[in-house]
Amino acid sequence: MKKELQLESIKKWLPALRKTSEVTQSNHPIIISGPCSAETESQTITTCKQLAATGKVHALRAGIWKPRTRPGQFEGVGDIGLEWMVNARKETGLPITTEVATAAHVEASLKAGVDILWIGARTTVNPFSVQEIADSLKGVDIPVMVKNPVNPDLELWIGAVERLSKAGITKMAAIHRGFSSFEKGPFRNAPMWELAIDLKTRIPELDIICDPSHITGARDLISFVSQKALDLDMVGLMIESHITPDAAWSDAKQQVTPTALSKILDALIVRTASSDSKSFKDTLVALREQIDQLDDDIMHKLSARMKISEKIGQYKKENGVTILQVNRWEEIINTRVAMGLAMGISEDFSKEFLKLVHQESIQIQTNVMNDALDKHANV
């Protein structure tokens, strides 16, 4: 894949779009902000001017067309909002970006002179829609940001990037905005950070921006998620801002005022991805060697455990006993999770780890059972 994708870092193409000044130091996060929706010309331009005045925002965003779950909800002002965004750019000198979901959206945005496009989560989930957008962008040199699909499917996310790359788009970034989950937790969309990490592992040259607004769904949690994203070496943040958030026509609870945004950004701790300190490097190497040794020990222990599971499967087969023993599984969960807590290991991690180990054990025992069936069928 790396040979097929020729991607330019957002830290290179975003400075070229700015009309007033360069993006701040390379280790500072890129900030994209603006209202969830462009509602009126006054609201849009005033918000953008206040954001620009903070000196911390590198690009302005606003939704022009809003995909809603049910009809009758506010679905955006349409093409007229593009004019407001263009005027906001004239007032601030900052590049502008909006979401596109169809070829018609792309055509209208290009005609208006929008600097950056982004593909939303509801669109990324549909390869037909992504391909339509990619086809409409052939021969056009414009940056495109791709939000993760609504559902936790890494291949769909990667597929969208690949479709755009094949259309000739080289200026791309991914946006991590969390994933829809049936289980409701503290966040509107579950972060599932591991999927964003997997994306970066698969496509190292693709920069990732975090969207704390959509992950949290609540302004009080934006600071926490923003810090987490930066600690995971994401290059920037897309945060929704509105001059009067509580009166917003869409997603009111997750928007912050420009002043509040400035305070959130000031409180963030920006760390570097590496250090030139010899002492740091030597210490890190030593600690990683310890981790490598422990990982080897863990793999050996897991291998030994699975060999015992195979013996158990054989013993159950010989005695006509089913594979799954619910009482035994409950005993493992209760005792091991309690032990993990006593050792400083979180309950969630212990449960997920044990679940994976148990699933593999079940699979091994199933293979033992099926082996007997296969031999019987071949007689």
Residue pairs with C-beta under 8 A, 6 or more apart in sequence:
1 158
1 162
1 202
1 203
2 203
2 204
2 205
4 162
4 165
5 161
5 162
5 165
5 203
5 205
5 206
6 165
6 170
7 165
7 170
7 171
7 172
7 203
7 205
7 206
8 170
8 171
8 172
9 205
9 207
9 235
10 30
10 143
10 171
10 173
10 207
10 209
10 235
10 236
11 23
11 26
11 30
11 207
11 235
13 143
13 171
14 23
14 30
14 58
14 59
14 95
14 143
15 22
15 23
17 59
17 95
17 115
17 116
17 143
18 58
18 93
18 94
18 95
19 89
19 93
19 94
19 95
20 92
20 93
20 94
23 30
23 58
24 58
27 270
27 272
28 270
29 230
29 234
29 235
29 236
29 237
29 268
29 270
30 58
30 59
30 209
30 235
30 236
30 237
31 56
31 57
31 58
31 59
31 236
31 237
31 239
31 265
32 57
32 58
32 59
32 60
32 61
32 97
32 209
32 236
32 237
32 238
32 239
33 51
33 57
33 60
33 61
33 238
33 239
33 240
33 241
33 258
33 261
34 44
34 47
34 48
34 51
34 60
34 61
34 62
34 240
34 241
35 43
35 44
35 47
35 61
35 62
35 63
35 240
35 241
35 242
35 248
35 255
36 62
36 63
36 66
36 213
36 240
36 242
36 248
36 250
36 251
36 254
36 255
37 62
37 63
37 64
37 66
37 74
37 76
37 77
37 248
37 249
37 250
37 251
38 44
38 62
38 63
38 64
38 76
38 77
38 81
38 84
38 85
39 77
39 248
39 249
40 84
41 83
41 84
41 87
43 242
43 243
43 244
44 62
44 81
44 84
44 85
44 88
45 84
45 87
45 88
45 91
46 243
47 241
47 242
47 243
47 258
48 60
48 62
48 85
48 88
48 91
48 92
48 94
49 88
49 91
49 92
50 243
50 257
50 258
50 259
51 57
51 60
51 92
51 241
51 258
51 261
52 60
52 91
52 92
52 93
52 94
53 258
54 258
54 259
54 261
54 262
54 265
56 261
56 262
56 265
57 94
57 261
58 94
58 95
58 236
59 94
59 95
59 96
59 97
59 115
59 116
60 85
60 88
60 89
60 92
60 94
60 95
60 96
60 97
61 96
61 97
61 98
61 118
61 238
61 240
62 81
62 84
62 85
62 88
62 96
62 98
63 76
63 98
63 99
63 250
64 76
64 77
64 78
64 79
64 81
64 82
64 85
64 98
64 99
64 105
64 109
65 75
65 76
65 78
65 99
65 100
65 101
65 105
66 73
66 74
66 75
66 76
66 250
67 75
67 101
67 120
67 122
67 123
68 74
68 75
73 250
74 249
74 250
79 108
79 112
81 98
82 98
82 108
82 109
82 112
82 114
83 112
85 96
85 98
85 112
85 114
86 96
86 112
86 113
86 114
88 94
88 96
89 95
89 96
89 115
95 115
95 116
96 114
96 115
96 116
97 114
97 115
97 116
97 117
97 118
97 145
98 109
98 114
98 117
98 118
99 105
99 117
99 118
99 119
99 120
100 106
100 109
100 117
100 118
100 119
100 123
100 133
101 119
101 120
101 122
101 123
101 129
101 133
102 129
102 132
102 133
103 132
103 133
103 135
103 136
106 117
106 133
106 136
106 137
107 136
109 117
110 140
110 142
114 142
115 142
115 143
116 142
116 143
116 144
116 145
117 137
117 142
117 143
117 144
117 145
118 144
118 145
118 146
118 147
118 175
119 130
119 133
119 144
119 145
119 146
119 147
119 160
120 147
121 147
121 148
121 149
121 150
121 177
121 214
122 150
123 129
123 130
123 133
124 130
124 146
124 147
124 148
124 149
124 150
124 156
124 157
124 160
125 149
125 150
125 151
125 153
125 156
127 156
127 159
127 160
127 163
130 159
130 160
130 163
130 164
131 163
133 164
134 163
134 164
134 166
134 167
134 169
135 167
137 144
137 164
137 167
137 168
137 169
138 167
138 168
139 168
140 168
141 168
141 171
142 169
142 171
143 169
143 171
143 172
143 173
144 164
144 169
144 171
144 172
145 172
145 173
145 174
145 175
145 209
146 157
146 160
146 161
146 164
146 172
146 173
146 174
146 175
147 174
147 175
147 176
147 177
147 211
148 157
148 174
148 175
148 176
148 177
148 178
148 179
148 195
148 196
148 199
149 156
149 157
149 160
149 179
150 179
150 180
151 179
151 180
152 179
152 181
152 190
152 192
152 195
154 195
154 198
154 199
154 202
157 174
157 195
157 199
158 199
158 202
158 203
161 172
161 174
161 203
161 206
164 172
165 172
172 206
173 206
173 207
173 208
173 209
173 235
174 196
174 199
174 206
174 207
174 208
174 209
175 208
175 209
175 210
175 211
175 238
176 191
176 195
176 196
176 208
176 209
176 210
176 211
176 215
176 229
176 234
177 189
177 210
177 211
177 214
177 215
178 187
178 188
178 189
178 190
178 191
178 192
178 211
178 214
178 215
179 189
179 190
179 191
179 192
179 195
180 189
180 190
181 189
181 190
183 190
186 221
187 215
187 216
187 217
187 221
187 225
188 214
188 215
188 216
188 217
188 218
188 254
189 214
189 215
189 217
191 215
191 225
191 228
193 228
193 232
196 208
196 210
196 232
196 234
197 232
199 206
199 208
200 206
200 208
200 233
207 235
207 236
208 234
208 235
209 234
209 235
209 236
209 237
209 238
210 225
210 226
210 229
210 234
210 236
210 237
210 238
211 237
211 238
211 239
212 221
212 222
212 225
212 226
212 229
212 237
212 239
213 222
213 238
213 239
213 240
213 251
213 254
213 255
214 254
215 225
216 222
216 224
216 225
216 254
217 251
217 253
217 254
218 253
218 254
219 245
219 253
219 254
219 255
219 256
219 260
222 239
222 254
222 256
222 264
223 264
223 267
223 268
226 237
226 239
226 264
226 268
227 268
227 269
229 237
230 237
230 268
230 269
230 270
230 271
231 271
233 273
239 256
239 261
239 264
240 251
240 254
240 255
240 256
241 255
241 256
241 257
241 258
241 260
241 261
242 248
242 252
242 255
242 256
242 257
243 257
243 258
244 257
245 252
245 253
245 255
245 256
245 257
246 252
248 255
256 264
275 281
302 357
305 357
305 361
306 360
306 361
306 364
309 360
309 361
309 364
309 365
310 364
310 365
310 368
312 365
313 323
313 364
313 365
313 366
313 367
313 368
313 369
314 368
315 321
316 322
316 323
316 365
316 369
317 368
317 369
317 372
323 362
323 365
323 366
323 369
324 362
329 358
332 354
332 358
333 351
333 354
336 350
336 354
337 347
337 350
337 351
337 354
340 346
340 347
340 349
340 350
341 347
341 350
